[in-house]
């Protein structure tokens, strides 16, 4: 099975992705764009991902609500994934949050995950060298691959091919597949770093 890559085409996603293309925008605008993209990409994922249940009320009325048996975890790849998480948290306010730094060890996650656990991994640029240890850690805790989604702003074909070689059941949501992100030093990442952390 091949890695499933979803290039988000919602008009709002394309708008905010276009804002990011203009490196002359101030850092506050780029940060807002990243936050909005985190929210709308998460929305695209949730359309197919959220599980609802029917609840009967009085007077023969039935309503649909999010199934409370499911747990949601947002894994934030630091240091830039947290910018996407600002928007994602608005749509998954009860999700358990965990931060992953250079050691790729996932903390703040139960040791026993199950089929009722859904995991969203957020990163600015997909980096297979970081994502693979994170996936291994999640699977060792019992996470099911079909319940894990990756959201990033951009990814390169080289990174996607490497990820798909070992993790073909994973779905990746992005705004753009960009071969320039295959470079060892990402110029876009440096631009964002300089604008966000000055």
PyMOL CGO cylinders between C-alpha atoms (Angstrom):
from pymol import cmd
from pymol.cgo import CYLINDER

trace = [
    CYLINDER, 0.00, 0.00, 0.00, 1.33, 3.44, -0.91, 0.3, 1, 1, 1, 1, 1, 1,
    CYLINDER, 1.33, 3.44, -0.91, 1.58, 6.37, 1.45, 0.3, 1, 1, 1, 1, 1, 1,
    CYLINDER, 1.58, 6.37, 1.45, -1.56, 8.48, 1.13, 0.3, 1, 1, 1, 1, 1, 1,
    CYLINDER, -1.56, 8.48, 1.13, -0.76, 12.15, 0.56, 0.3, 1, 1, 1, 1, 1, 1,
    CYLINDER, -0.76, 12.15, 0.56, -3.59, 14.65, 0.81, 0.3, 1, 1, 1, 1, 1, 1,
    CYLINDER, -3.59, 14.65, 0.81, -2.87, 18.11, -0.57, 0.3, 1, 1, 1, 1, 1, 1,
    CYLINDER, -2.87, 18.11, -0.57, -5.47, 20.29, 1.10, 0.3, 1, 1, 1, 1, 1, 1,
    CYLINDER, -5.47, 20.29, 1.10, -7.38, 22.29, -1.49, 0.3, 1, 1, 1, 1, 1, 1,
    CYLINDER, -7.38, 22.29, -1.49, -9.84, 24.22, 0.65, 0.3, 1, 1, 1, 1, 1, 1,
    CYLINDER, -9.84, 24.22, 0.65, -9.85, 27.89, -0.51, 0.3, 1, 1, 1, 1, 1, 1,
    CYLINDER, -9.85, 27.89, -0.51, -8.94, 29.16, 2.97, 0.3, 1, 1, 1, 1, 1, 1,
    CYLINDER, -8.94, 29.16, 2.97, -5.99, 26.78, 3.14, 0.3, 1, 1, 1, 1, 1, 1,
    CYLINDER, -5.99, 26.78, 3.14, -4.78, 27.93, -0.27, 0.3, 1, 1, 1, 1, 1, 1,
    CYLINDER, -4.78, 27.93, -0.27, -5.19, 31.57, 0.81, 0.3, 1, 1, 1, 1, 1, 1,
    CYLINDER, -5.19, 31.57, 0.81, -3.10, 31.20, 3.97, 0.3, 1, 1, 1, 1, 1, 1,
    CYLINDER, -3.10, 31.20, 3.97, -0.53, 29.04, 2.15, 0.3, 1, 1, 1, 1, 1, 1,
    CYLINDER, -0.53, 29.04, 2.15, -0.22, 31.86, -0.38, 0.3, 1, 1, 1, 1, 1, 1,
    CYLINDER, -0.22, 31.86, -0.38, 0.44, 34.33, 2.44, 0.3, 1, 1, 1, 1, 1, 1,
    CYLINDER, 0.44, 34.33, 2.44, 3.39, 32.17, 3.53, 0.3, 1, 1, 1, 1, 1, 1,
    CYLINDER, 3.39, 32.17, 3.53, 4.88, 32.31, 0.05, 0.3, 1, 1, 1, 1, 1, 1,
    CYLINDER, 4.88, 32.31, 0.05, 5.54, 36.03, 0.49, 0.3, 1, 1, 1, 1, 1, 1,
    CYLINDER, 5.54, 36.03, 0.49, 8.69, 36.15, 2.60, 0.3, 1, 1, 1, 1, 1, 1,
    CYLINDER, 8.69, 36.15, 2.60, 8.35, 39.93, 2.85, 0.3, 1, 1, 1, 1, 1, 1,
    CYLINDER, 8.35, 39.93, 2.85, 5.38, 39.58, 5.20, 0.3, 1, 1, 1, 1, 1, 1,
    CYLINDER, 5.38, 39.58, 5.20, 6.16, 40.46, 8.83, 0.3, 1, 1, 1, 1, 1, 1,
    CYLINDER, 6.16, 40.46, 8.83, 6.53, 37.68, 11.39, 0.3, 1, 1, 1, 1, 1, 1,
    CYLINDER, 6.53, 37.68, 11.39, 3.13, 38.36, 12.95, 0.3, 1, 1, 1, 1, 1, 1,
    CYLINDER, 3.13, 38.36, 12.95, 1.42, 37.75, 9.60, 0.3, 1, 1, 1, 1, 1, 1,
    CYLINDER, 1.42, 37.75, 9.60, 3.40, 34.54, 8.98, 0.3, 1, 1, 1, 1, 1, 1,
    CYLINDER, 3.40, 34.54, 8.98, 2.60, 33.32, 12.48, 0.3, 1, 1, 1, 1, 1, 1,
    CYLINDER, 2.60, 33.32, 12.48, -1.10, 34.01, 11.97, 0.3, 1, 1, 1, 1, 1, 1,
    CYLINDER, -1.10, 34.01, 11.97, -0.96, 32.18, 8.63, 0.3, 1, 1, 1, 1, 1, 1,
    CYLINDER, -0.96, 32.18, 8.63, 0.66, 29.13, 10.27, 0.3, 1, 1, 1, 1, 1, 1,
    CYLINDER, 0.66, 29.13, 10.27, -1.93, 29.11, 13.05, 0.3, 1, 1, 1, 1, 1, 1,
    CYLINDER, -1.93, 29.11, 13.05, -4.79, 29.38, 10.56, 0.3, 1, 1, 1, 1, 1, 1,
    CYLINDER, -4.79, 29.38, 10.56, -3.28, 26.60, 8.44, 0.3, 1, 1, 1, 1, 1, 1,
    CYLINDER, -3.28, 26.60, 8.44, -3.01, 24.40, 11.53, 0.3, 1, 1, 1, 1, 1, 1,
    CYLINDER, -3.01, 24.40, 11.53, -6.71, 24.98, 12.18, 0.3, 1, 1, 1, 1, 1, 1,
    CYLINDER, -6.71, 24.98, 12.18, -7.94, 24.39, 8.64, 0.3, 1, 1, 1, 1, 1, 1,
    CYLINDER, -7.94, 24.39, 8.64, -5.74, 21.38, 7.92, 0.3, 1, 1, 1, 1, 1, 1,
    CYLINDER, -5.74, 21.38, 7.92, -6.98, 19.87, 11.20, 0.3, 1, 1, 1, 1, 1, 1,
    CYLINDER, -6.98, 19.87, 11.20, -10.52, 20.61, 10.04, 0.3, 1, 1, 1, 1, 1, 1,
    CYLINDER, -10.52, 20.61, 10.04, -9.89, 18.72, 6.79, 0.3, 1, 1, 1, 1, 1, 1,
    CYLINDER, -9.89, 18.72, 6.79, -8.55, 15.74, 8.77, 0.3, 1, 1, 1, 1, 1, 1,
    CYLINDER, -8.55, 15.74, 8.77, -11.44, 15.78, 11.22, 0.3, 1, 1, 1, 1, 1, 1,
    CYLINDER, -11.44, 15.78, 11.22, -14.11, 15.70, 8.50, 0.3, 1, 1, 1, 1, 1, 1,
    CYLINDER, -14.11, 15.70, 8.50, -13.26, 12.05, 7.86, 0.3, 1, 1, 1, 1, 1, 1,
    CYLINDER, -13.26, 12.05, 7.86, -11.77, 11.25, 11.24, 0.3, 1, 1, 1, 1, 1, 1,
    CYLINDER, -11.77, 11.25, 11.24, -14.22, 12.27, 13.95, 0.3, 1, 1, 1, 1, 1, 1,
    CYLINDER, -14.22, 12.27, 13.95, -16.63, 9.62, 15.10, 0.3, 1, 1, 1, 1, 1, 1,
    CYLINDER, -16.63, 9.62, 15.10, -20.11, 10.74, 16.12, 0.3, 1, 1, 1, 1, 1, 1,
    CYLINDER, -20.11, 10.74, 16.12, -22.83, 8.93, 18.01, 0.3, 1, 1, 1, 1, 1, 1,
    CYLINDER, -22.83, 8.93, 18.01, -26.60, 9.36, 17.96, 0.3, 1, 1, 1, 1, 1, 1,
    CYLINDER, -26.60, 9.36, 17.96, -28.23, 10.32, 21.23, 0.3, 1, 1, 1, 1, 1, 1,
    CYLINDER, -28.23, 10.32, 21.23, -31.99, 10.07, 21.75, 0.3, 1, 1, 1, 1, 1, 1,
    CYLINDER, -31.99, 10.07, 21.75, -33.67, 12.96, 23.49, 0.3, 1, 1, 1, 1, 1, 1,
    CYLINDER, -33.67, 12.96, 23.49, -37.23, 13.42, 24.62, 0.3, 1, 1, 1, 1, 1, 1,
    CYLINDER, -37.23, 13.42, 24.62, -40.05, 13.87, 22.10, 0.3, 1, 1, 1, 1, 1, 1,
    CYLINDER, -40.05, 13.87, 22.10, -38.49, 11.43, 19.62, 0.3, 1, 1, 1, 1, 1, 1,
    CYLINDER, -38.49, 11.43, 19.62, -35.59, 13.76, 18.85, 0.3, 1, 1, 1, 1, 1, 1,
    CYLINDER, -35.59, 13.76, 18.85, -32.14, 12.40, 17.98, 0.3, 1, 1, 1, 1, 1, 1,
    CYLINDER, -32.14, 12.40, 17.98, -28.95, 14.44, 17.93, 0.3, 1, 1, 1, 1, 1, 1,
    CYLINDER, -28.95, 14.44, 17.93, -25.40, 13.59, 16.81, 0.3, 1, 1, 1, 1, 1, 1,
    CYLINDER, -25.40, 13.59, 16.81, -22.46, 14.41, 19.08, 0.3, 1, 1, 1, 1, 1, 1,
    CYLINDER, -22.46, 14.41, 19.08, -18.76, 13.52, 19.04, 0.3, 1, 1, 1, 1, 1, 1,
    CYLINDER, -18.76, 13.52, 19.04, -18.31, 10.03, 20.44, 0.3, 1, 1, 1, 1, 1, 1,
    CYLINDER, -18.31, 10.03, 20.44, -16.85, 10.47, 23.92, 0.3, 1, 1, 1, 1, 1, 1,
    CYLINDER, -16.85, 10.47, 23.92, -15.18, 7.04, 23.89, 0.3, 1, 1, 1, 1, 1, 1,
    CYLINDER, -15.18, 7.04, 23.89, -12.43, 8.30, 21.57, 0.3, 1, 1, 1, 1, 1, 1,
    CYLINDER, -12.43, 8.30, 21.57, -9.31, 10.02, 22.88, 0.3, 1, 1, 1, 1, 1, 1,
    CYLINDER, -9.31, 10.02, 22.88, -7.32, 12.48, 20.79, 0.3, 1, 1, 1, 1, 1, 1,
    CYLINDER, -7.32, 12.48, 20.79, -3.62, 13.20, 21.11, 0.3, 1, 1, 1, 1, 1, 1,
    CYLINDER, -3.62, 13.20, 21.11, -1.77, 16.04, 19.39, 0.3, 1, 1, 1, 1, 1, 1,
    CYLINDER, -1.77, 16.04, 19.39, 1.97, 15.36, 19.02, 0.3, 1, 1, 1, 1, 1, 1,
    CYLINDER, 1.97, 15.36, 19.02, 3.82, 18.62, 18.39, 0.3, 1, 1, 1, 1, 1, 1,
    CYLINDER, 3.82, 18.62, 18.39, 7.25, 18.38, 16.76, 0.3, 1, 1, 1, 1, 1, 1,
    CYLINDER, 7.25, 18.38, 16.76, 9.21, 21.23, 18.29, 0.3, 1, 1, 1, 1, 1, 1,
    CYLINDER, 9.21, 21.23, 18.29, 10.19, 23.95, 17.83, 0.3, 1, 1, 1, 1, 1, 1,
    CYLINDER, 10.19, 23.95, 17.83, 7.87, 24.93, 14.97, 0.3, 1, 1, 1, 1, 1, 1,
    CYLINDER, 7.87, 24.93, 14.97, 4.99, 22.50, 15.24, 0.3, 1, 1, 1, 1, 1, 1,
    CYLINDER, 4.99, 22.50, 15.24, 3.53, 24.45, 18.15, 0.3, 1, 1, 1, 1, 1, 1,
    CYLINDER, 3.53, 24.45, 18.15, 2.63, 27.27, 15.75, 0.3, 1, 1, 1, 1, 1, 1,
    CYLINDER, 2.63, 27.27, 15.75, 0.35, 24.91, 13.83, 0.3, 1, 1, 1, 1, 1, 1,
    CYLINDER, 0.35, 24.91, 13.83, -0.98, 23.57, 17.13, 0.3, 1, 1, 1, 1, 1, 1,
    CYLINDER, -0.98, 23.57, 17.13, -2.37, 26.97, 18.08, 0.3, 1, 1, 1, 1, 1, 1,
    CYLINDER, -2.37, 26.97, 18.08, -5.04, 26.54, 15.41, 0.3, 1, 1, 1, 1, 1, 1,
    CYLINDER, -5.04, 26.54, 15.41, -5.48, 22.78, 15.85, 0.3, 1, 1, 1, 1, 1, 1,
    CYLINDER, -5.48, 22.78, 15.85, -6.23, 23.19, 19.56, 0.3, 1, 1, 1, 1, 1, 1,
    CYLINDER, -6.23, 23.19, 19.56, -9.24, 25.35, 18.72, 0.3, 1, 1, 1, 1, 1, 1,
    CYLINDER, -9.24, 25.35, 18.72, -10.85, 22.34, 17.03, 0.3, 1, 1, 1, 1, 1, 1,
    CYLINDER, -10.85, 22.34, 17.03, -9.65, 19.67, 19.47, 0.3, 1, 1, 1, 1, 1, 1,
    CYLINDER, -9.65, 19.67, 19.47, -9.75, 21.51, 22.82, 0.3, 1, 1, 1, 1, 1, 1,
    CYLINDER, -9.75, 21.51, 22.82, -9.86, 18.30, 24.89, 0.3, 1, 1, 1, 1, 1, 1,
    CYLINDER, -9.86, 18.30, 24.89, -6.94, 16.63, 23.11, 0.3, 1, 1, 1, 1, 1, 1,
    CYLINDER, -6.94, 16.63, 23.11, -3.95, 15.50, 25.12, 0.3, 1, 1, 1, 1, 1, 1,
    CYLINDER, -3.95, 15.50, 25.12, -0.87, 17.54, 24.08, 0.3, 1, 1, 1, 1, 1, 1,
    CYLINDER, -0.87, 17.54, 24.08, 2.65, 16.16, 23.95, 0.3, 1, 1, 1, 1, 1, 1,
    CYLINDER, 2.65, 16.16, 23.95, 5.83, 17.90, 22.81, 0.3, 1, 1, 1, 1, 1, 1,
    CYLINDER, 5.83, 17.90, 22.81, 8.65, 16.15, 20.95, 0.3, 1, 1, 1, 1, 1, 1,
    CYLINDER, 8.65, 16.15, 20.95, 12.11, 17.71, 20.98, 0.3, 1, 1, 1, 1, 1, 1,
    CYLINDER, 12.11, 17.71, 20.98, 15.35, 16.42, 19.52, 0.3, 1, 1, 1, 1, 1, 1,
    CYLINDER, 15.35, 16.42, 19.52, 15.25, 13.19, 21.54, 0.3, 1, 1, 1, 1, 1, 1,
    CYLINDER, 15.25, 13.19, 21.54, 12.02, 12.08, 19.75, 0.3, 1, 1, 1, 1, 1, 1,
    CYLINDER, 12.02, 12.08, 19.75, 10.77, 10.56, 23.00, 0.3, 1, 1, 1, 1, 1, 1,
    CYLINDER, 10.77, 10.56, 23.00, 7.04, 11.00, 23.51, 0.3, 1, 1, 1, 1, 1, 1,
    CYLINDER, 7.04, 11.00, 23.51, 6.11, 11.95, 27.04, 0.3, 1, 1, 1, 1, 1, 1,
    CYLINDER, 6.11, 11.95, 27.04, 2.71, 12.72, 28.55, 0.3, 1, 1, 1, 1, 1, 1,
    CYLINDER, 2.71, 12.72, 28.55, 1.08, 9.86, 26.61, 0.3, 1, 1, 1, 1, 1, 1,
    CYLINDER, 1.08, 9.86, 26.61, -0.42, 6.76, 28.27, 0.3, 1, 1, 1, 1, 1, 1,
    CYLINDER, -0.42, 6.76, 28.27, 1.67, 3.59, 27.97, 0.3, 1, 1, 1, 1, 1, 1,
    CYLINDER, 1.67, 3.59, 27.97, -1.33, 1.68, 26.64, 0.3, 1, 1, 1, 1, 1, 1,
    CYLINDER, -1.33, 1.68, 26.64, -3.06, 3.17, 23.59, 0.3, 1, 1, 1, 1, 1, 1,
    CYLINDER, -3.06, 3.17, 23.59, -5.89, 1.40, 21.78, 0.3, 1, 1, 1, 1, 1, 1,
    CYLINDER, -5.89, 1.40, 21.78, -8.27, 1.55, 18.83, 0.3, 1, 1, 1, 1, 1, 1,
    CYLINDER, -8.27, 1.55, 18.83, -10.11, 4.43, 20.51, 0.3, 1, 1, 1, 1, 1, 1,
    CYLINDER, -10.11, 4.43, 20.51, -6.98, 6.62, 20.43, 0.3, 1, 1, 1, 1, 1, 1,
    CYLINDER, -6.98, 6.62, 20.43, -6.44, 8.96, 17.49, 0.3, 1, 1, 1, 1, 1, 1,
    CYLINDER, -6.44, 8.96, 17.49, -3.14, 10.80, 17.04, 0.3, 1, 1, 1, 1, 1, 1,
    CYLINDER, -3.14, 10.80, 17.04, -2.40, 13.96, 15.08, 0.3, 1, 1, 1, 1, 1, 1,
    CYLINDER, -2.40, 13.96, 15.08, 1.29, 14.77, 14.48, 0.3, 1, 1, 1, 1, 1, 1,
    CYLINDER, 1.29, 14.77, 14.48, 2.06, 18.41, 13.64, 0.3, 1, 1, 1, 1, 1, 1,
    CYLINDER, 2.06, 18.41, 13.64, 5.24, 19.75, 12.08, 0.3, 1, 1, 1, 1, 1, 1,
    CYLINDER, 5.24, 19.75, 12.08, 6.08, 22.73, 9.91, 0.3, 1, 1, 1, 1, 1, 1,
    CYLINDER, 6.08, 22.73, 9.91, 8.13, 20.70, 7.40, 0.3, 1, 1, 1, 1, 1, 1,
    CYLINDER, 8.13, 20.70, 7.40, 7.91, 16.92, 7.35, 0.3, 1, 1, 1, 1, 1, 1,
    CYLINDER, 7.91, 16.92, 7.35, 11.15, 15.41, 8.58, 0.3, 1, 1, 1, 1, 1, 1,
    CYLINDER, 11.15, 15.41, 8.58, 11.21, 11.62, 8.22, 0.3, 1, 1, 1, 1, 1, 1,
    CYLINDER, 11.21, 11.62, 8.22, 14.22, 11.30, 10.55, 0.3, 1, 1, 1, 1, 1, 1,
    CYLINDER, 14.22, 11.30, 10.55, 12.12, 12.71, 13.39, 0.3, 1, 1, 1, 1, 1, 1,
    CYLINDER, 12.12, 12.71, 13.39, 8.73, 11.28, 12.41, 0.3, 1, 1, 1, 1, 1, 1,
    CYLINDER, 8.73, 11.28, 12.41, 9.93, 7.64, 12.18, 0.3, 1, 1, 1, 1, 1, 1,
    CYLINDER, 9.93, 7.64, 12.18, 11.11, 7.37, 15.83, 0.3, 1, 1, 1, 1, 1, 1,
    CYLINDER, 11.11, 7.37, 15.83, 7.90, 9.09, 16.93, 0.3, 1, 1, 1, 1, 1, 1,
    CYLINDER, 7.90, 9.09, 16.93, 5.80, 6.57, 15.00, 0.3, 1, 1, 1, 1, 1, 1,
    CYLINDER, 5.80, 6.57, 15.00, 7.80, 3.67, 16.45, 0.3, 1, 1, 1, 1, 1, 1,
    CYLINDER, 7.80, 3.67, 16.45, 7.22, 5.06, 19.93, 0.3, 1, 1, 1, 1, 1, 1,
    CYLINDER, 7.22, 5.06, 19.93, 3.47, 5.41, 19.34, 0.3, 1, 1, 1, 1, 1, 1,
    CYLINDER, 3.47, 5.41, 19.34, 3.15, 1.90, 17.86, 0.3, 1, 1, 1, 1, 1, 1,
    CYLINDER, 3.15, 1.90, 17.86, 5.09, 0.44, 20.81, 0.3, 1, 1, 1, 1, 1, 1,
    CYLINDER, 5.09, 0.44, 20.81, 2.42, 1.98, 23.06, 0.3, 1, 1, 1, 1, 1, 1,
    CYLINDER, 2.42, 1.98, 23.06, -0.35, 0.31, 21.07, 0.3, 1, 1, 1, 1, 1, 1,
    CYLINDER, -0.35, 0.31, 21.07, -1.36, 3.04, 18.61, 0.3, 1, 1, 1, 1, 1, 1,
    CYLINDER, -1.36, 3.04, 18.61, -3.00, 1.81, 15.39, 0.3, 1, 1, 1, 1, 1, 1,
    CYLINDER, -3.00, 1.81, 15.39, -1.44, 3.20, 12.20, 0.3, 1, 1, 1, 1, 1, 1,
    CYLINDER, -1.44, 3.20, 12.20, -4.82, 3.93, 10.61, 0.3, 1, 1, 1, 1, 1, 1,
    CYLINDER, -4.82, 3.93, 10.61, -5.56, 6.22, 13.57, 0.3, 1, 1, 1, 1, 1, 1,
    CYLINDER, -5.56, 6.22, 13.57, -2.43, 8.37, 13.06, 0.3, 1, 1, 1, 1, 1, 1,
    CYLINDER, -2.43, 8.37, 13.06, -2.40, 11.41, 10.76, 0.3, 1, 1, 1, 1, 1, 1,
    CYLINDER, -2.40, 11.41, 10.76, 0.49, 13.76, 9.98, 0.3, 1, 1, 1, 1, 1, 1,
    CYLINDER, 0.49, 13.76, 9.98, -0.10, 17.42, 9.18, 0.3, 1, 1, 1, 1, 1, 1,
    CYLINDER, -0.10, 17.42, 9.18, 2.65, 19.69, 7.84, 0.3, 1, 1, 1, 1, 1, 1,
    CYLINDER, 2.65, 19.69, 7.84, 2.86, 22.81, 5.74, 0.3, 1, 1, 1, 1, 1, 1,
    CYLINDER, 2.86, 22.81, 5.74, 5.31, 21.43, 3.19, 0.3, 1, 1, 1, 1, 1, 1,
    CYLINDER, 5.31, 21.43, 3.19, 7.07, 18.17, 2.48, 0.3, 1, 1, 1, 1, 1, 1,
    CYLINDER, 7.07, 18.17, 2.48, 9.58, 16.94, -0.06, 0.3, 1, 1, 1, 1, 1, 1,
    CYLINDER, 9.58, 16.94, -0.06, 9.29, 13.87, -2.26, 0.3, 1, 1, 1, 1, 1, 1,
    CYLINDER, 9.29, 13.87, -2.26, 12.45, 12.37, -0.79, 0.3, 1, 1, 1, 1, 1, 1,
    CYLINDER, 12.45, 12.37, -0.79, 11.06, 12.60, 2.74, 0.3, 1, 1, 1, 1, 1, 1,
    CYLINDER, 11.06, 12.60, 2.74, 7.70, 11.21, 1.62, 0.3, 1, 1, 1, 1, 1, 1,
    CYLINDER, 7.70, 11.21, 1.62, 9.34, 8.27, -0.18, 0.3, 1, 1, 1, 1, 1, 1,
    CYLINDER, 9.34, 8.27, -0.18, 11.39, 7.39, 2.89, 0.3, 1, 1, 1, 1, 1, 1,
    CYLINDER, 11.39, 7.39, 2.89, 8.35, 7.66, 5.14, 0.3, 1, 1, 1, 1, 1, 1,
    CYLINDER, 8.35, 7.66, 5.14, 6.19, 5.60, 2.78, 0.3, 1, 1, 1, 1, 1, 1,
    CYLINDER, 6.19, 5.60, 2.78, 8.80, 2.84, 2.56, 0.3, 1, 1, 1, 1, 1, 1,
    CYLINDER, 8.80, 2.84, 2.56, 8.20, 1.84, 6.19, 0.3, 1, 1, 1, 1, 1, 1,
    CYLINDER, 8.20, 1.84, 6.19, 4.88, 3.49, 7.04, 0.3, 1, 1, 1, 1, 1, 1,
    CYLINDER, 4.88, 3.49, 7.04, 2.63, 3.01, 4.03, 0.3, 1, 1, 1, 1, 1, 1,
    CYLINDER, 2.63, 3.01, 4.03, -0.59, 3.12, 6.07, 0.3, 1, 1, 1, 1, 1, 1,
    CYLINDER, -0.59, 3.12, 6.07, 0.06, 6.64, 7.34, 0.3, 1, 1, 1, 1, 1, 1,
    CYLINDER, 0.06, 6.64, 7.34, -1.83, 9.58, 5.86, 0.3, 1, 1, 1, 1, 1, 1,
    CYLINDER, -1.83, 9.58, 5.86, -0.05, 12.90, 5.35, 0.3, 1, 1, 1, 1, 1, 1,
    CYLINDER, -0.05, 12.90, 5.35, -1.94, 16.18, 4.98, 0.3, 1, 1, 1, 1, 1, 1,
    CYLINDER, -1.94, 16.18, 4.98, -0.04, 19.11, 3.55, 0.3, 1, 1, 1, 1, 1, 1,
    CYLINDER, -0.04, 19.11, 3.55, -0.45, 22.29, 1.51, 0.3, 1, 1, 1, 1, 1, 1,
    CYLINDER, -0.45, 22.29, 1.51, 2.42, 21.54, -0.85, 0.3, 1, 1, 1, 1, 1, 1,
    CYLINDER, 2.42, 21.54, -0.85, 4.90, 18.91, -1.99, 0.3, 1, 1, 1, 1, 1, 1,
    CYLINDER, 4.90, 18.91, -1.99, 8.08, 20.90, -2.54, 0.3, 1, 1, 1, 1, 1, 1,
    CYLINDER, 8.08, 20.90, -2.54, 11.35, 19.34, -3.68, 0.3, 1, 1, 1, 1, 1, 1,
    CYLINDER, 11.35, 19.34, -3.68, 13.27, 22.29, -2.23, 0.3, 1, 1, 1, 1, 1, 1,
    CYLINDER, 13.27, 22.29, -2.23, 12.47, 20.95, 1.26, 0.3, 1, 1, 1, 1, 1, 1,
    CYLINDER, 12.47, 20.95, 1.26, 14.76, 18.02, 0.51, 0.3, 1, 1, 1, 1, 1, 1,
    CYLINDER, 14.76, 18.02, 0.51, 17.77, 20.25, 1.06, 0.3, 1, 1, 1, 1, 1, 1,
    CYLINDER, 17.77, 20.25, 1.06, 19.68, 19.69, 4.27, 0.3, 1, 1, 1, 1, 1, 1,
    CYLINDER, 19.68, 19.69, 4.27, 19.23, 23.32, 5.27, 0.3, 1, 1, 1, 1, 1, 1,
    CYLINDER, 19.23, 23.32, 5.27, 15.70, 24.52, 4.67, 0.3, 1, 1, 1, 1, 1, 1,
    CYLINDER, 15.70, 24.52, 4.67, 15.76, 28.15, 3.62, 0.3, 1, 1, 1, 1, 1, 1,
    CYLINDER, 15.76, 28.15, 3.62, 12.06, 28.58, 4.38, 0.3, 1, 1, 1, 1, 1, 1,
    CYLINDER, 12.06, 28.58, 4.38, 12.57, 27.19, 7.87, 0.3, 1, 1, 1, 1, 1, 1,
    CYLINDER, 12.57, 27.19, 7.87, 15.39, 29.66, 8.44, 0.3, 1, 1, 1, 1, 1, 1,
    CYLINDER, 15.39, 29.66, 8.44, 13.17, 32.51, 7.29, 0.3, 1, 1, 1, 1, 1, 1,
    CYLINDER, 13.17, 32.51, 7.29, 10.42, 31.46, 9.70, 0.3, 1, 1, 1, 1, 1, 1,
    CYLINDER, 10.42, 31.46, 9.70, 12.91, 30.98, 12.52, 0.3, 1, 1, 1, 1, 1, 1,
    CYLINDER, 12.91, 30.98, 12.52, 14.30, 34.48, 12.05, 0.3, 1, 1, 1, 1, 1, 1,
    CYLINDER, 14.30, 34.48, 12.05, 10.83, 36.05, 11.88, 0.3, 1, 1, 1, 1, 1, 1,
    CYLINDER, 10.83, 36.05, 11.88, 9.25, 34.12, 14.76, 0.3, 1, 1, 1, 1, 1, 1,
    CYLINDER, 9.25, 34.12, 14.76, 12.09, 34.19, 17.26, 0.3, 1, 1, 1, 1, 1, 1,
    CYLINDER, 12.09, 34.19, 17.26, 13.74, 37.60, 16.89, 0.3, 1, 1, 1, 1, 1, 1,
]
cmd.load_cgo(trace, "trace")
